[in-house]
Amino acid sequence: MKALAEIIISLFELAEAEGRELRRNISLLLAASALFFAASVVAIAGVLALMRALYRVMSPSFGEAASLAVTGAVLIFISAAACAAMLWHINKKPGGKADDKPDGQDAKNAAITDGGEGGLAEIDEPPQPGRGD
């Protein structure tokens, strides 16, 4: 009975410690998210101000239509660059680079698909009986 009581007590102590750790991590996440949101709002306001300035500088020389077209093209370029950076960050492997070489079965598949030297001959699998290899 004493051993069972000690196990239950240690289980609740562990749960309490994990709860404190979770609370600390959540507060750090919320603080970082608030900072990221504030920085994003300021960055977007800065880009909009720059686009407004570009439009006002160009409109006397090129007219409103051309100024709007150039301003829109610049905004599309900026958003495409931001999307590319976001996709690169999402596809990045933890603790590594986005362009790490594959290993294991992926390496065998890569040898087949990207035209490695020897193609299928690089795969070290024995032929399967009944497959006609």
C-alpha positions in Angstrom: 0.0 0.0 0.0 2.9 2.4 0.8 4.5 1.8 -2.6 1.2 2.5 -4.3 0.8 5.7 -2.3 4.3 6.8 -3.2 3.7 6.1 -6.9 0.5 8.2 -6.8 2.2 11.1 -5.0 5.1 11.1 -7.5 2.7 11.0 -10.4 0.9 14.1 -9.1 4.2 15.9 -8.4 5.2 15.1 -12.0 1.9 16.5 -13.3 2.4 19.6 -11.2 5.9 20.2 -12.5 4.8 19.6 -16.1 1.9 22.0 -15.6 4.3 24.7 -14.4 6.5 24.1 -17.4 3.5 24.3 -19.7 2.4 27.5 -18.2 5.8 29.1 -18.6 6.1 27.9 -22.2 2.6 29.2 -23.0 3.4 32.6 -21.6 6.6 32.8 -23.6 4.6 31.8 -26.8 2.0 34.5 -26.1 4.7 37.1 -25.6 6.6 36.2 -28.7 3.3 36.1 -30.7 2.4 39.6 -29.5 5.8 40.9 -30.5 5.5 39.2 -33.9 2.1 40.7 -34.4 3.2 44.2 -33.4 6.2 44.0 -35.7 4.1 42.7 -38.6 1.6 45.6 -38.2 4.5 48.1 -38.2 6.1 46.5 -41.2 2.8 46.5 -43.2 2.3 50.1 -42.3 5.8 50.9 -43.5 5.3 49.1 -46.8 2.0 50.9 -47.3 3.6 54.2 -46.6 6.4 53.5 -49.1 3.8 52.4 -51.7 1.8 55.6 -51.2 5.0 57.7 -51.5 6.0 55.8 -54.7 2.5 56.4 -56.1 2.6 60.1 -55.3 6.1 60.6 -56.8 5.2 58.7 -60.0 1.6 60.0 -60.7 2.6 63.5 -61.9 5.1 62.0 -64.4 3.4 58.9 -65.6 -0.3 59.4 -64.8 -2.5 57.6 -62.4 -2.9 54.3 -64.3 0.8 53.7 -64.8 1.5 54.7 -61.2 -1.1 52.3 -59.9 0.3 49.5 -62.1 3.8 49.9 -60.9 2.8 50.2 -57.3 0.7 47.1 -57.6 3.5 45.2 -59.3 5.9 46.2 -56.4 3.3 45.0 -53.8 2.9 41.7 -55.7 6.7 41.2 -55.8 7.0 42.0 -52.0 4.1 39.5 -51.2 5.6 36.8 -53.4 9.0 37.2 -51.7 7.3 37.0 -48.3 5.4 33.9 -49.3 8.6 32.3 -50.6 10.4 33.0 -47.3 7.4 31.6 -45.4 7.4 28.4 -47.5 11.1 28.0 -47.1 10.7 28.4 -43.3 7.9 25.9 -43.2 9.7 23.3 -45.3 13.0 23.6 -43.3 13.8 20.5 -41.3 14.3 21.1 -37.6 17.9 21.5 -36.8 18.9 21.4 -40.4 18.7 23.1 -43.7 15.9 23.1 -46.2 18.1 21.4 -48.8 19.4 18.5 -46.7 20.1 15.4 -48.7 17.6 12.6 -48.2 18.6 9.4 -46.5 17.3 5.8 -46.4 14.5 5.0 -48.8 14.3 8.6 -49.9 17.9 8.4 -51.1 17.0 5.3 -53.2 14.0 7.1 -54.7 16.0 10.2 -55.4 18.6 8.1 -57.3 15.8 6.9 -59.5 14.0 10.2 -60.1 16.8 12.8 -60.4 19.0 10.8 -62.8 21.8 9.8 -60.5 24.7 7.9 -62.0 23.7 4.4 -62.8 20.0 5.0 -62.2 18.4 1.8 -61.0 21.7 0.1 -60.5 22.4 2.2 -57.4 19.7 0.5 -55.5 21.1 -2.2 -53.3 17.9 -4.3 -53.1 18.1 -7.9 -54.2 15.7 -8.9 -57.0 12.4 -10.2 -55.8 11.4 -13.7 -56.8 8.4 -13.8 -59.2 8.8 -10.2 -60.3 10.8 -11.0 -63.4 14.0 -9.1 -62.3 
